[in-house]
């Protein structure tokens, strides 16, 4: 595999990790920060906007997953994918700990 496959796999993990909190909060009817909130990433966006943002992240994550050729037969691609997923998850946890309450 080429370096850009691993690059794509890493970012696939990051986008798919970002899908989870936005989707869960959106379908639960809860406001949650998005880049479109005021202030960006801190204020709360509507549940509908969160679902739309989550679905965009899902589509981008899926495309990058395919580009990255993430496969159970290639352990390194799985490790890189998980590193992207874990890195984004930790960053999101730190970022959203101080989100505004509705």
Residue, then its C-alpha position, 0 to 999 in steps of 0.5 A: x500500500x502507498x502512504x496516501x492509503x494510510x493517510x486516508x485510513x487515518x482521516x477515515x477514523x477521525x471523521x467516523x469518530x466525529x460522526x458519533x456524538x453529533x448523530x447521537x445528540x441529534x437523533x436524541x433531540x439535543x443541541x450540540x456544538x458544531x462548526x456552525x454554532x455561535x461561537x463555533x464549536x462552543x455554542x449549541x446547534x439544533x438537533x437537525x443541523x447535528x444530524x446533517x453534520x453527522x451524515x456529512x462526516x459519515x459520507x466523508x469517513x466512508x469515502x476515506x475508508x475506501x480510499x484508505x483501503x482499510x482491511x482486516x488483512x492489513x494490520x497496519x491499516x487497522x492500527x492507523x485507522x484506529x489511531x485516527x479514531x482514537x485521536x479524534x475521540x480524545x480531542x472531541x472529549x477535551x473540546x466538548x467538556x466545556x460546551x454551553x448548556x441549553 
